[in-house]
Amino acid sequence: MTNTFTGKVALITGAASGIGLACAQRFVDEGAAVVGLDLKNSGAWQQMEKSAQQAHLLICDVTDEAAQQQAMVEAVKSYGRLDILVTAAGIAEAGPVHMVEQDVWDRVLDINLKGTYLSIKAALPTMMEQGSGSIITVASIEGLMGSEGGSAYNASKGAVVLLTKNVAMDYARKGIRCNCICPGFIDTPLFRNAIDMDFMQDYKKQIKADTKMGRFGRPEEIAGVAYFLASDDASYMTGQSLVADGGYTAGHSHGLVELMGLA
C-alpha cells in the first residue's frame, strides 16, 4: 500500500462486516485513522484492530440522530478532524409492494436512507469548518434499475443516489465532494444470507450468468472504488454514481458470446 491517507481520518458506518469492513481495512492499510460504526462488534473487526494503531469501533444505531452526532463528536475529539465519510450501513429485505408490511418498509428506508442522511448531517459541520471532505455513499445497481420484488430496497437505494447528487450540489463550494458507489452483487454476509437459501439457487445461477465477468464481486473490490473516490485522484469528481458490478448492467446477453467463441 502507498500510505496515501496518512494523516487522514475516516468514519465508516456498517464497518464490522462486508463492504464497510473492507473499506475500513483498505483505509487503515493506506494510513488513515478509522472510526467504525456498527450495531455490534465482529471478530473480523477485532482482528483488524489488533494490527491497526488508529482504528476503533463505536456501537451505534445509524437511525438514531443523537447517537450519530455523539459518534462524530468522539471521532473528532480523538483525531481532531474528519476527512472521509463512507455510509456502508444497510439492510436488504424483499417483496413486491402488496406483500411488504409497513414495518418492513419503514425499517429498510430508516436504515438505508435515513441512516445515510443522518451520517451526512453529522459529518457536514466538521467538514464545512475544515473547508474539505469526501463523502461516499453506498447505494446499489438496484437504485439505478428495477429488480423483481425489490420495492423497498430499490426505493431506498434510488433515493440515496439522488441524495448524493443534492449534497454534491449544495456543498461543493465548501470544499466537500459527495459521490456514490453502486455495487452489483457482492459476496458479503448480507448477500449470502439471502442468496444461499434453497429456493434462491436458480436465481443465484442466473445472476452469475448475467454478470458478464461470470462471478460475484468481492468486498475489497468495492473498497478499491471507495479508496479512489476518497483520494486526490478524484479531486474533480462530485455528484457521481460509480457502478462496480462485473458488467451486470452493461447490457443484455443472448448467447452470442458463446457463438463467437468468446466464452
Secondary structure, DSSP 8 states (H G I E B T S, - for coil): ---TTTT-EEEEESTTSHHHHHHHHHHHHTT-EEEEEESS--HHHHHHHHH-SSEEEEE--TT-HHHHHHHHHHHHHHHS---EEEE-------B-GGG--HHHHHHHHIIIIIHHHHHHHHHHHHHHHHT-EEEEEE--GGGTS--TTBHHHHHHHHHHHHHHHHHHHHHGGGTEEEEEEEE-SB-SHHHHHHHTSGGGHHHHHHHHHHSTTSS-B-HHHHHHHHHHHHSGGGTT--S-EEEESTTTTS----SHHHHTT--
